[in-house]
């Protein structure tokens, strides 16, 4: 007895076969899109986390730190070096400026200067020489003279740096608006330590 073939069944079978690989490809594509979305989300989260808690890029707006840092330089700041580390004399810090900072008639919200005085230090200046605890400060970093005006303080009335405070100065002494004008900063003001210059290309590197 011969088998009867239903033409409609034959048509349905022939249409189902090519539909299966298309469905599989669509499923794989959807799976890959989800994977990429997860990876991008993780990358974004890591980037935001690093910027918030570890590293951040800052722009140098003036020449107050010349010749070490020039106006227009871009630097990377290490935040963890302050949160988990120690601040030393000679470190370059990026910090929130104190409210009384208005040397140029405007308030710069973020400043970059070098640590000259540590908590407990006594500072004064005579001529172009800075004295820390009655010893001449050996500025082992590039800097410009003359020192001022203004001087740091007379020997008879030295500046005494308070606990968890720092006396900051720009390497370009004569043109720097720093702690001589607006006093010391607190450790809570510090954003991080200047780590490396990343712009311009010809000057990339440590200071």
N, C-alpha and C positions, 0 to 999 in steps of 0.2 A: 504494500500500500504506500503510495507516494505521499511525502510530507508537503502540506500546503504552506507556503510562505506568505505571511501577511505583509503586503507592501508597506503599510504604515510602520510596522515593527522594524523593518529594514531601514527606513528613513531615520527613525529615532535613533537606532544603534549607530548609524553613520555620523549623526550629528553629536552624539555623546562623546565619542572617542576623542575628537580634537578639543573638546571643551575642557577635558581633564588637565592637560598640560598648561592651558591658559590659567586655570584656577590655581594650579600649583605655583606658577610664576608670580601671580598676583599675591599669593600668600607669602612667598619668599620676599618679594619687594616690600610688602607691608612689615615683615619682620626686620628687614635691613633698615627701614626708615625709623622703626622704634629704637633699634640699636644706636643709630647715629644720633637720634634725639637725646638718648640717655648719655652718650659720650659727650655731646656738646654741652649738656646741662652740667655734667661733672666738671668739664674744663672751665666753664664759666664760674662755677662755684669755687673751684681752686683759685682761679685768677682773682676773683673778688676777695677771697680769704687772704691770699698773699698780699694784696694791695692794702687790705684793712689791718692786718696783723703782722706782716713781715717786711715787705718792701714796697716802696713808692717812689715815683719819679717826680723831681721838682725842678723848676726853672729858676735860674739866677737872674733877678731883675735889675741888679745894679753892680757897680764896680767896687763895692765896699770890701770884698774879699780878694781883690786883685793883689798880687799877681797869681795867687793860687787858683781862684775861680774868676772867670771873666763874665761880664754881662752877656746873657744869651746862652751860657752853658746849661746843660741839663745833667742832673746827677741822680743817682739811685741812693735812696736813704734806707738804711737798715734799722727797722724799728725794734727788732728783737735784741739788738746789741745794747739797747737802753733798758728794755723791759727785763731782760735776764742777765745783763752784763753790768759793767762798771764804767763810769764816765771818768776819763783821765784829762789832765791838763794837756792842751794841744789838740784835743779832739775837735772836729768840726761838727756842730750840731745844727739841725733844723728844728725850729721851735715856734710856738705860738707867741707872737709879740705881746709885751705887756701893754695894758690899756693906755699908759702915758706915752707910748712911742708915737711921736708926731713930729719928727725932726724936719721932714720935708713939707709939713703942712697937711699931710695925709697919713692915715694909719695903715701900715702894711700888716696884713693879718699873719703872715708867716715870714720869718727871718732866718738867715743862715750866718753864723758867726763862729769864732773859735773860743774854746774854753781857756780862760786865763787864770781865773780864781776858783778854787774848790771850797767846799764847806769848811769853815774854820780858818781860812787863809786871811792874812792881813795884807792889803795892797796899797801902794802909793807909787808916785813917780817923781823923778827928779830929772828935768830936761827930757831927753828922749829915752831914758832908761826906766823900765818898769821893775819895781821891787815887790817880791812876794816873800812874806815872812822875813823881811830885812835882807833878802838875798836878791841880787840882780837876776832877772828872768832871762834865761838863755833861749831866745826864740830860734829854735832849730828849723823853722819853716820860713818860706819866703815871705817877706813883709816890707812895707815901705816906711820911711821916716820923712819928716819929723812925726813925733807922737801926737802932737795936738797944736793948738788948744782944742778941747779942754784936756787938762792933765787928769790923771785918775783921782788923786787926792794929795794933799801935802803930807809930809812925813809925820807932822805933829798930829794929824787927824786922819789916819789911814782908813780905808774901807775894810770893814770886817765882814766876810761873807758868812751869812747865816746857814743854819742846818738845812740841808737839801736845797740849797741855792747855789747859783753859779754866776761868776762874773764873766761876761762875754765881750769880745772885741773883734772887729774886722781886721784882716791882715793889712788892708789899706788904711793905716791908722788915721791919717789926717782927714780922710773923707768918709770915715765910718761913723754912722749913728749907732751907738752901742751902749753898754752898761755905764759908760761915763755920763751919758745923758739921762737914761731912764732906769738905772739901777740893775740889780741882779734879777735873774729868772729863777723860777722854781723847777724842781725835777718834773713836776706834773705838767709843766709847759712844754717839755721836750718831746718832739715827735720821733726823732731818731738821729743816728749818726750818718754823716755823709760817707758813702762807701766807695763809689766810683763815678767817674765822669763818662757819660755815654754819648755826648754831643758837644761840640762838633766832631766829625769823624777823625779829623787830623789830630785831635787832642784827647782821644778816648784813653782812659786808664785811671790809675790811682793818683792821688794828689801827693 
